[in-house]
């Protein structure tokens, strides 16, 4: 094969037209080192926050949202199917009130002295609620038998939560006129020690306070001592126990048996009825008689117990 020969003149012209790589590299490096680059700046989010002068107020946000406090309220059933006990885990009655409980049976009683209650007024405004009972640290709400708890319970929860978290007064104290009493509950605890009591009454009060009251309070109620006459202990059940069907059993089989066992002077226990309750019982008896006349003389009674026509004092 013939060899390819390049003239010397062509080689010299080629070397002048194409610079060598060795001579080109230093110029490129020199240009990169002396080239002015733009400064590197951090983004806005990477800047450290600057301290604001003490006399400079922060700009108000465009939208202000406030979280509403809620509290945990326990609910306990009672032997009375129409009464529920609500435990807000804090004191309900102010410590300045000497009475261990207050009971509101009508909207009017929530406004009357000596202890009107805005909370009881709102609870009694719920359809179906018939009474509100305040213990030292619990609330018992009683409804009529025709209204289901599914309609009443959510409203009761909402109202109690609003009062407890807002700091509103649950019970107020105002001056009352002589003989004026708007709420169920005495100014002083009827089971408290009194130096004027004789030994028998003192023992009755002690047994009621230590043995009976704790169990009744667990059921959402309370008990009042109204007197001791001719061997009969006069008592008044309150709260959930006031309208409970088993209240008679509680009085006779429970309280009466215990008092007669420990105190030989006790011959029996009777439940005292207030004037309003006696009027209501008489009206109910009239209604019962009217129903019986419509159904005939052989018709069975619609209700049993004290206040009905078929009840006889034993």
CORDAFEN-V938867 format. One record per residue. N is the residue number from 1. OMEGA is omega in whole degrees, -180 to 180 (* if undefined). Layout:
((N:OMEGA) (N:OMEGA))
This chain:
((1:-178) (2:180) (3:-179) (4:-180) (5:179) (6:-179) (7:-179) (8:-180) (9:178) (10:179) (11:180) (12:179) (13:179) (14:179) (15:178) (16:-178) (17:-177) (18:179) (19:-179) (20:-180) (21:-179) (22:-180) (23:-177) (24:-175) (25:180) (26:-180) (27:179) (28:180) (29:179) (30:180) (31:-180) (32:-179) (33:-177) (34:-179) (35:-180) (36:-179) (37:179) (38:-178) (39:179) (40:-178) (41:178) (42:178) (43:-177) (44:-177) (45:-178) (46:179) (47:174) (48:178) (49:179) (50:179) (51:-180) (52:178) (53:-174) (54:-178) (55:-180) (56:-178) (57:179) (58:179) (59:-179) (60:178) (61:-177) (62:-179) (63:179) (64:179) (65:179) (66:179) (67:-179) (68:-179) (69:174) (70:-180) (71:-178) (72:-179) (73:178) (74:178) (75:179) (76:174) (77:178) (78:175) (79:176) (80:-177) (81:-179) (82:-180) (83:176) (84:180) (85:-179) (86:-180) (87:180) (88:179) (89:171) (90:-175) (91:180) (92:179) (93:176) (94:-180) (95:179) (96:179) (97:-176) (98:180) (99:-180) (100:-179) (101:172) (102:-178) (103:-179) (104:-175) (105:-179) (106:176) (107:180) (108:-179) (109:179) (110:180) (111:-174) (112:175) (113:6) (114:-175) (115:175) (116:-175) (117:175) (118:179) (119:178) (120:179) (121:180) (122:179) (123:179) (124:177) (125:177) (126:180) (127:177) (128:-179) (129:-177) (130:180) (131:178) (132:-177) (133:177) (134:168) (135:-179) (136:-177) (137:178) (138:180) (139:177) (140:180) (141:179) (142:-180) (143:174) (144:-175) (145:-178) (146:-179) (147:-180) (148:179) (149:179) (150:179) (151:-174) (152:-170) (153:180) (154:179) (155:178) (156:178) (157:-176) (158:-178) (159:179) (160:180) (161:-180) (162:-179) (163:-176) (164:-177) (165:-178) (166:-179) (167:178) (168:179) (169:179) (170:-179) (171:175) (172:178) (173:179) (174:-180) (175:180) (176:176) (177:-178) (178:179) (179:-178) (180:-178) (181:-176) (182:-175) (183:173) (184:-176) (185:-178) (186:180) (187:178) (188:180) (189:-177) (190:179) (191:-180) (192:-179) (193:177) (194:-177) (195:179) (196:180) (197:175) (198:-174) (199:-178) (200:180) (201:178) (202:178) (203:178) (204:-180) (205:-179) (206:178) (207:179) (208:-176) (209:-175) (210:-175) (211:-172) (212:-174) (213:-180) (214:-180) (215:-180) (216:177) (217:176) (218:179) (219:176) (220:180) (221:177) (222:-175) (223:177) (224:173) (225:-176) (226:177) (227:179) (228:-176) (229:175) (230:178) (231:-179) (232:176) (233:-178) (234:-176) (235:177) (236:177) (237:-177) (238:175) (239:-178) (240:-178) (241:-176) (242:-178) (243:-178) (244:180) (245:-178) (246:-179) (247:178) (248:177) (249:179) (250:-179) (251:-173) (252:-174) (253:-178) (254:-173) (255:-177) (256:-179) (257:-179) (258:-179) (259:179) (260:179) (261:-175) (262:-176) (263:-175) (264:179) (265:-179) (266:180) (267:-179) (268:-180) (269:178) (270:176) (271:-179) (272:177) (273:176) (274:-177) (275:180) (276:-180) (277:177) (278:177) (279:179) (280:179) (281:178) (282:178) (283:179) (284:178) (285:176) (286:179) (287:178) (288:179) (289:179) (290:178) (291:-179) (292:178) (293:179) (294:-177) (295:-178) (296:-176) (297:-178) (298:-178) (299:179) (300:179) (301:179) (302:178) (303:176) (304:179) (305:-177) (306:-178) (307:177) (308:-177) (309:-177) (310:-179) (311:178) (312:178) (313:-179) (314:*))
